[in-house]
Structures are given as structure tokens and as C-alpha cells.
Amino acid sequence: MNNRRKYDKIFMDSFSIEQSALGDDLVYNKIPSWDSIGHMTMVAAIEEAFNITMETDDIINFGSYKKGLEILTKYGVKF
């Protein structure tokens, strides 16, 4: 599974959404399941899947699907 598919699957599993919901307009609190608890569940899954530990500022700034791709690039994840 490539990194983009892994990333998408984490979003779909963490927030119980379909792939069609993924994209630049998917932002924190836009869907009910992306609340503070859902956010930390997603972060934990991302850290485990990509074998990284995100800095606190990156966790806080991870406010959208698109921003997450940018942040993960900083940790050497290639999409």
C-alpha cells in the first residue's frame, strides 16, 4: 500500500467516512467525528503507520486533510 492510500485509509477509518469525503475541503470540525478525540485517534494512527512522532505544534496545526499532507512531508513521508 502506498503512502497516500495509507493516509486516506487512516482518515476513512478514524472518522468513518467514505473516500469521496477526502480532499482539500475536509477540515477539523467539518464532520462530527473530527473532534478533539477523533483528532488524537487519527494522529496516533498516523504516527504508528508512518513510524514517526509528531511535534506538538504539528499536531495542533494539523487542521485539514491538505495540511496533514504538508506536515507529513516534513517528516520524510513521500506522497
Secondary structure, DSSP 4 states (H G I P E B T S, - for coil): --HHHHHHHHHHHHHT--GGG-STT-BTTSSTT-SHHHHHHHHHHHHHHHT----HHHHHH--BHHHHHHHHHHTT---
